[in-house]
Amino acid sequence: MMLRNMAVAAVLAFPMVALAETPNVTPGEWEFVSVTSISGDMDIPDQTETERQCITQDELEGAEFGFIEEEEGCEILNQDMNADGLSYSMVCRAEGGEATIDGEMSFMGEQIDGSVDILTQSPMGELAMNTSIKGERVGECE
């Protein structure tokens, strides 16, 4: 379970700092597909998740806008965000383990592409996870 929690924390880990520029993201209904691959001592199949989210213009312009939510036990090491994207590094500690996380997202109007690389040290050994994230605007919010 720690591994799953760290994967979620990696993709949704900290609030974005308010931008001087609005992110290059078109408001509307978005569908995000993430595929997580795990390599290590255990054979774990790839996991795919799909999520829908309504993103409004007010959210894009607000200081609270972010694809990432703060998780307890995580510390931001580095972050860089502008209208075209986001990159960050962080470390999360939980349940006797530690995960080093590097992520980046590109904002392209009606598409968002990103990846998150996680190296986890736990009682189960070392695991490397890579999550590829693709977002696409699918229409207006309901």
PyMOL commands that set and color helices and strands:
alter all, ss='L'
color gray80, all
select helices_A, chain A and resi 2-11+57-61
alter helices_A, ss='H'
color red, helices_A
select strands_A, chain A and resi 28-40+47-55+74-82+85-94+97-107+111-122+125-139
alter strands_A, ss='S'
color yellow, strands_A
deselect
rebuild
show_as cartoon
